[in-house]
Amino acid sequence: MSLSPERSKLAAVTDVVIVGAGPCGLFQVFELGLLGLKAELVDSLPQAGGQCTELYPDKPIYDIPAIPVCTARELIDRLQEQIRPFNPGYHLGQEVTQVGRRADGRFDVVTNRGTRFDAGAVIIAGGVGSFQPRRLTVEGAEKHEGRSLHYRVRDAAQFAGQDLVILGGGDSALDWTLELVEKANSVVLIHRRAEFRAAPASVERMLALREQGRLDFIEGTVQSVVEAEGRLSGVRVTARDGVTRTVSLDQLLVFWGLHPKLGPIAEWGLQLNRRTVAVDTAKFQTSVPGIYAVGDINDYPGKKKLILSGFHEAALAAFAVKEHLRPGEKVHLQYTTTSPLLQKRLGVAGESGEEPGARHSA
Ligand SMILES: Cc1cc2nc3c(=O)[nH]c(=O)nc-3n(C[C@H](O)[C@H](O)[C@H](O)COP(=O)(O)OP(=O)(O)OC[C@H]3O[C@@H](n4cnc5c(N)ncnc54)[C@H](O)[C@@H]3O)c2cc1C
């Protein structure tokens, strides 16, 4: 857990940092919020939703209690709406790389973009791991990353007037091809097959632009990168006709999809069971006091990797975090239906028009 917090920028002093903004990380904000705890969400993806938005946004889900059917994207939209009263900080597009316990028992949490949090507790909701782009692995490519080789577009304006080569055949590759063709000097799309895994309308539009000579498409495979005076100047591509030629470029964009990697979580000194984090089933605490794990990332006897299991885990973890942060303070179990305090925290106080009802102690 080697840390260099002095080189990072303090983003928040908070009760909890949640690593992962998938469905379980989002619902964790809600359960913490009901107990009066503030949370910051960090995710390596540029959007919230984890596997739901990254892998199957338009597929129907049938096993969320009281929602007979909704798409994965709708589930994430609803969760984000549900946690809005608790106003979590969203820190997307950055990976939590370091978690270090301090002498005072709090945690320094640092991301790969130099964002730092001072947190009372950490809840890992990292799912199957941090989603990483599938990289171009030909020799010499890596050193151009972030300069002329990109796996993500942060600012489309940086590609204006340039010669672009785009690799990929899915929605991201096609969407960016269609957007950047309007800004770039030239665009060449390269995909290993003539069949695409993208919306048919995008493919049609790309082929129409190719007909008009506005962009080029090569069915082929990149064999190597070409450099000129230390900078990336082209790629060698073997096309379907068997001929290998050089395609010149200023910028290379690769959209080959994402794959999950446990990544830095494995370095935080936690007891692991292969690619999961061991927890107890009362608090969902890991082997390090103050660090909890919920959702697909955790492991305990009988674990089932379902969203609904993660929701239950989030509720219990929230109570445990509250006890950890306020030792000796009694944590009451209250109903949202009847508790004026919970309704105040939810921003709905007075809306039910009912008298406060019974309270139950945990
Ligand atoms: C095709 C498909 C269909 C499915 N259908 C269903 C279904 O019908 N019902 C059901 O219950 N479940 C279903 N599942 C499973 C369900 O999607 C998962 O159980 C659920 O997504 C787990 O949620 P999570 O929040 O634990 O993790 P995830 O959704 O995996 O989110 C974890 C997030 O953590 C982030 N992360 C990890 N490490 C870091 C780090 N170091 N720094 C920053 N961010 C990090 C990742 O980028 C990711 O966004 C399905 C899964 C698939 C693939």
The ligand as a Tripos MOL2 file, in Angstrom:
@<TRIPOS>MOLECULE
LIG
   53    58     1     0     0
SMALL
NO_CHARGES

@<TRIPOS>ATOM
      1 C1        -25.1200  -10.2810  -19.9550 C.3       1 LIG1
      2 C2        -25.3820  -10.2120  -18.4710 C.ar      1 LIG1
      3 C3        -26.6870  -10.3060  -18.0090 C.ar      1 LIG1
      4 C4        -26.9570  -10.2580  -16.6310 C.ar      1 LIG1
      5 N1        -28.2540  -10.3330  -16.1940 N.ar      1 LIG1
      6 C5        -28.5230  -10.2770  -14.8770 C.ar      1 LIG1
      7 C6        -29.8560  -10.3790  -14.3890 C.ar      1 LIG1
      8 O1        -30.7990  -10.5660  -15.1560 O.2       1 LIG1
      9 N2        -30.0640  -10.2910  -13.0380 N.ar      1 LIG1
     10 C7        -29.0340  -10.1220  -12.1270 C.ar      1 LIG1
     11 O2        -29.2790  -10.0330  -10.9310 O.2       1 LIG1
     12 N3        -27.7540  -10.0180  -12.5820 N.ar      1 LIG1
     13 C8        -27.4810  -10.1090  -13.9100 C.ar      1 LIG1
     14 N4        -26.1700  -10.0290  -14.3540 N.ar      1 LIG1
     15 C9        -25.1030   -9.8630  -13.3380 C.3       1 LIG1
     16 C10       -25.0740   -8.4220  -12.8490 C.3       1 LIG1
     17 O3        -24.8560   -7.5530  -13.9380 O.3       1 LIG1
     18 C11       -23.9890   -8.2740  -11.7940 C.3       1 LIG1
     19 O4        -24.3090   -9.1110  -10.7080 O.3       1 LIG1
     20 C12       -23.9080   -6.8270  -11.3200 C.3       1 LIG1
     21 O5        -23.5490   -5.9710  -12.3780 O.3       1 LIG1
     22 C13       -22.8860   -6.6880  -10.1940 C.3       1 LIG1
     23 O6        -22.9110   -5.3560   -9.8040 O.3       1 LIG1
     24 P1        -21.6530   -4.6950   -9.0640 P.3       1 LIG1
     25 O7        -22.0550   -3.3050   -8.7640 O.co2     1 LIG1
     26 O8        -21.2050   -5.5970   -7.9750 O.co2     1 LIG1
     27 O9        -20.4630   -4.7480  -10.1370 O.3       1 LIG1
     28 P2        -20.3010   -4.2370  -11.6480 P.3       1 LIG1
     29 O10       -21.5860   -4.0630  -12.3220 O.co2     1 LIG1
     30 O11       -19.3010   -5.1710  -12.2650 O.co2     1 LIG1
     31 O12       -19.6280   -2.8050  -11.4550 O.3       1 LIG1
     32 C14       -18.3560   -2.7120  -10.8730 C.3       1 LIG1
     33 C15       -17.7140   -1.4140  -11.2780 C.3       1 LIG1
     34 O13       -16.5190   -1.2410  -10.5170 O.3       1 LIG1
     35 C16       -15.5660   -0.5980  -11.3240 C.3       1 LIG1
     36 N5        -14.2360   -0.8350  -10.7530 N.ar      1 LIG1
     37 C17       -13.6330   -2.0030  -10.4340 C.ar      1 LIG1
     38 N6        -12.4240   -1.7910   -9.8910 N.ar      1 LIG1
     39 C18       -12.2460   -0.4480   -9.8680 C.ar      1 LIG1
     40 C19       -11.1970    0.4050   -9.4330 C.ar      1 LIG1
     41 N7        -10.0580   -0.0810   -8.8940 N.pl3     1 LIG1
     42 N8        -11.3510    1.7450   -9.5690 N.ar      1 LIG1
     43 C20       -12.4950    2.2590  -10.1170 C.ar      1 LIG1
     44 N9        -13.5180    1.4960  -10.5470 N.ar      1 LIG1
     45 C21       -13.4000    0.1670  -10.4140 C.ar      1 LIG1
     46 C22       -15.7540   -1.2290  -12.7030 C.3       1 LIG1
     47 O14       -15.2630   -0.3780  -13.7230 O.3       1 LIG1
     48 C23       -17.2870   -1.3830  -12.7480 C.3       1 LIG1
     49 O15       -17.9200   -0.3050  -13.3910 O.3       1 LIG1
     50 C24       -25.8870  -10.0970  -15.6980 C.ar      1 LIG1
     51 C25       -24.5700   -9.9800  -16.1810 C.ar      1 LIG1
     52 C26       -24.3100  -10.0560  -17.5450 C.ar      1 LIG1
     53 C27       -22.8920   -9.9300  -18.0260 C.3       1 LIG1
@<TRIPOS>BOND
     1     1     2 1
     2     2     3 ar
     3     2    52 ar
     4     3     4 ar
     5     4     5 ar
     6     4    50 ar
     7     5     6 ar
     8     6     7 ar
     9     6    13 1
    10     7     8 2
    11     7     9 ar
    12     9    10 ar
    13    10    11 2
    14    10    12 ar
    15    12    13 ar
    16    13    14 ar
    17    14    15 1
    18    14    50 ar
    19    15    16 1
    20    16    17 1
    21    16    18 1
    22    18    19 1
    23    18    20 1
    24    20    21 1
    25    20    22 1
    26    22    23 1
    27    23    24 1
    28    24    25 2
    29    24    26 1
    30    24    27 1
    31    27    28 1
    32    28    29 2
    33    28    30 1
    34    28    31 1
    35    31    32 1
    36    32    33 1
    37    33    34 1
    38    33    48 1
    39    34    35 1
    40    35    36 1
    41    35    46 1
    42    36    37 ar
    43    36    45 ar
    44    37    38 ar
    45    38    39 ar
    46    39    40 ar
    47    39    45 ar
    48    40    41 1
    49    40    42 ar
    50    42    43 ar
    51    43    44 ar
    52    44    45 ar
    53    46    47 1
    54    46    48 1
    55    48    49 1
    56    50    51 ar
    57    51    52 ar
    58    52    53 1
@<TRIPOS>SUBSTRUCTURE
     1 LIG1         1 GROUP 0 **** ****
